[in-house]
Amino acid sequence: MSNRVVCREASHAGSWYTASGPQLNAQLEGWLSQVQSTKRPARAIIAPHAGYTYCGSCAAHAYKQVDPSVTHKDEFTIIPVLVGALSESKEQEFGKLFSKYLADPSNLFVVSSDFCHWGQRFRYSYYDESQGEIYRSIEHLDKMGMSIIEQLDPVSFSNYLKKYHNTICGRHPIGVLLNAITELQKNGMNMSFSFLNYAQSSQCRSWQDSSVSYAAGALTVH
């Protein structure tokens, strides 16, 4: 069996984010330099998919939470975990399995997820007219979900998804993380999660528009 590393082609490079690797690196370094670090390192973060210029400031706010670890990036071992379409019971099962690793302060969990994908090309067009223009409705929808995540309640998050079907691409790994947190809370571990930034790729005002939402947040242990 070959040990050759296979890398997925960056098929969207040059569309909504730059195709230049050095430019992407410079942008991220710039965003990081503008964000104040916190005194308590994060145990887990939710950050948008790397490389999107729209979400750079969101990602920077989250990645800065691991300071001063950011300056020691070459000392990390990265273990990728692909999470598919899990049932609630499986999210709970894997949350329990991962909880012991989340409890270890030498580990950092990074959950890669955008938030609402809105528009005809995403086959999702939820609109609450009471919120005003479409992009305001999208923001309200996203922030409802973000608030539930901050409550660290996997059941409420699952119910939110069933009700609104928000197209949060990382909803299942988020569910696993919330269940891991729940398991640790049973053992008396005190944690909190805060979202640090939110942005949309564009402001939708008509049914022909489309956008992707980005949010970044950090889990800390007290």
Secondary structure, DSSP 4 states (H G I P E B T S, - for coil): ---PPP----TTBTTTB-S-HHHHHHHHHHHHHTS---SS--SEEEEPPTT-GGGHHHHHHHHGGGTTGGGGGGG---------S--HHHHHHHHHHHHHHHT-TT--EEEE----EEBGGGTB----GGGSSHHHHHHHHHHHHHHHHHTT-HHHHHHHHHHH----TTHHHHHHHHHHHHHHHHTT--EEEEEEEEEESS---STT--EEEEEEEEEEE-
